[in-house]
Amino acid sequence: MKKLINVDKTYNDMRIDRFLRNHIGKIPQGFIEKNLRNGKIKLNKKKIKSSAKVKTNDLIELHNIEIKYNFNQIKKKFIPSNEVIKENENLIIEDNDDFVVLNKQSGISVQGGTKSKKNLIDIFSKSEVFKESKPFSVHRLDKDTSGVFIIAKNRETAQLFTSLFRLRKVYKTYLAICNGEISVKKNGVLKDDLIRFELKKKIIEKAETRYEILDSNNNATFIKLNPITGRKHQLRKHLFNIGNSIIGDKKYNTTKTIKNNNKSLMLHSYEIKFKINNKKYTFRAIPPDYFRNMLKTKRLNF
């Protein structure tokens, strides 16, 4: 059995192992390495290593591979309805030749995974907005977090944004409503050694976030957050660690009440700033109705 894949300009200069994951799905690295060594995956009829880079119009050959991993099952893309596509198109704040900025809804993932099928990348891949291009995710935003989010329209722009994020040249502002009154000074920097696990390996990462308390009372705190580092669940962990978890956070929750767990996550990506070719960009996303209603319920001022 032979399968041929042509490389289009979207993937020019990408490593072949990354290309295969982008084109086929989340197949294990070991599976790719083994079949490259055996010559069952070739580039332009030649055996190559996983670090080899593909070029536009290259031909990749998958030959007589014993597929323990069903390629069609691995890919399993979410197929959005026209209604879902239109609903998300209506959330677009900015649309230009290189990227789209939208006010992401809570409850939708950026990319598909084992626990969530509905996702922005699959939705916009079917949108007229990306008719002549392909959506690229350039940063993270948790499924339950709402707000400003960027999707690149080409690989060059995606790489540029990746560099800007890595160099901390993208400045993000979040708004959150927390349980209880935070007992720290009105503004400052939250610093933590955050722990995460990769399989059984324990990883400790330093995390820093600037904060400013916008309003507070005995029941709740309205806070502005500007992450300096970009760790997974950084803002949620910071606030959990000081005993004031974000209202609606089901994982990092200091109240342990059923009532709290039924609420939407009160974390909103409010603003993003960056500069490209000496042009400054600033985008803001209006908080959702449930967020503003919670401010009223907790008697907090925006």
C-alpha positions, -999 to 999 in steps of 0.1 A, spaced: 0 0 0 14 34 -10 1 68 1 15 100 -16 13 134 0 23 167 -18 37 195 2 20 229 -4 36 263 4 19 264 38 43 238 51 75 250 34 106 245 55 88 225 82 104 194 98 90 162 83 79 148 117 60 180 124 45 180 89 32 145 94 16 154 127 0 185 111 -12 166 80 -22 133 96 -28 139 133 -11 133 167 9 102 158 37 92 183 72 104 175 85 68 179 61 56 152 75 82 128 111 75 137 107 38 132 92 41 98 117 67 87 145 43 96 128 14 78 124 36 47 87 32 48 84 70 49 104 87 22 109 123 10 113 126 -28 121 88 -28 149 92 -4 154 79 32 157 108 56 158 117 93 130 132 113 149 165 114 148 168 75 128 198 63 102 196 36 99 222 7 70 233 -14 60 207 -40 81 179 -23 65 144 -24 62 123 7 57 86 3 42 64 30 50 29 18 37 -5 32 34 9 67 18 -15 92 -6 10 106 -12 3 142 -25 38 144 -55 43 121 -48 76 103 -85 84 98 -93 78 135 -63 98 146 -73 129 126 -109 130 138 -116 166 130 -146 184 143 -170 192 115 -188 224 124 -222 233 112 -228 265 92 -245 280 123 -214 273 145 -191 288 118 -212 320 115 -215 323 153 -177 324 156 -172 346 126 -195 371 143 -170 373 172 -141 386 150 -127 419 161 -100 422 134 -95 405 100 -65 413 78 -43 394 53 -21 379 80 -42 373 111 -76 373 127 -84 385 162 -117 374 179 -135 376 212 -134 339 220 -164 324 238 -159 304 270 -164 267 267 -146 262 233 -111 248 229 -85 263 207 -75 229 192 -92 195 193 -81 169 218 -92 137 234 -116 155 258 -129 182 235 -138 180 198 -153 214 192 -125 238 186 -116 271 169 -90 257 144 -114 232 129 -142 258 128 -122 284 110 -107 259 86 -142 257 71 -148 295 73 -148 318 43 -125 340 63 -98 313 57 -109 304 22 -74 312 7 -54 303 37 -51 280 67 -57 288 104 -26 286 127 -29 287 165 -1 310 179 -9 311 216 -29 294 243 -62 303 259 -79 278 282 -112 263 271 -132 281 298 -114 314 294 -131 340 272 -116 370 254 -92 383 228 -74 356 208 -52 356 177 -53 331 148 -26 335 121 -35 331 84 -2 317 72 29 300 86 52 330 83 29 351 105 24 322 129 62 319 133 65 357 138 39 356 166 56 326 182 88 346 183 70 376 198 55 355 225 88 338 233 106 371 235 78 385 257 69 412 232 32 405 234 15 422 263 -17 406 276 -42 419 302 -67 396 319 -96 404 341 -107 381 369 -133 379 397 -120 360 427 -135 345 458 -131 366 489 -111 397 495 -75 394 486 -53 403 515 -23 417 497 -14 452 487 -34 469 459 -8 462 432 24 443 428 38 411 414 27 375 422 56 351 421 54 313 423 72 281 416 45 263 398 45 225 396 33 204 366 39 168 356 49 153 322 39 116 328 57 109 361 83 136 357 79 166 381 86 200 365 90 232 386 86 265 366 90 300 379 60 322 372 54 359 375 23 381 370 18 418 376 -16 425 392 -38 454 403 -69 452 425 -96 472 407 -123 467 434 -130 444 464 -153 437 493 -157 409 519 -172 386 493 -151 390 461 -122 408 444 -121 422 409 -85 421 397 -64 430 366 -36 406 357 -6 410 333 14 378 330 51 382 327 58 345 321 35 322 302 31 290 322 1 267 318 -28 278 341 -5 304 355 -31 330 365 -55 304 380 -27 288 400 -14 321 413 -48 331 427 -55 296 441 -21 297 459 -30 329 478 -64 314 488 -85 334 464 -94 311 435 -112 325 404 -150 321 407 -161 292 386 -127 275 385 -135 238 388 -99 226 391 -81 253 413 -109 260 437 -105 272 473 -142 273 482 -151 236 474 -187 245 470 -210 229 445 -226 263 439 -193 278 429 -185 249 406 -216 255 385 -206 290 375 -187 300 344 -150 307 348 -147 344 356 -114 349 337 -114 371 306 -86 379 282 -93 417 279 -65 432 259 -35 423 238 -7 446 225 22 440 202 42 456 174 49 443 139 72 463 115 71 493 139 33 494 137 16 491 171 -15 470 175 -40 470 204 -71 449 206 -97 447 233 -125 422 239 -157 432 258 -163 408 287 -193 385 283 -227 392 299 -222 366 326 -190 382 337 -205 417 339 -235 402 357 -212 386 383 -196 420 389 -231 434 397 -240 404 418 -208 408 439 -212 446 440 -180 453 422 -173 482 399 -158 479 364 
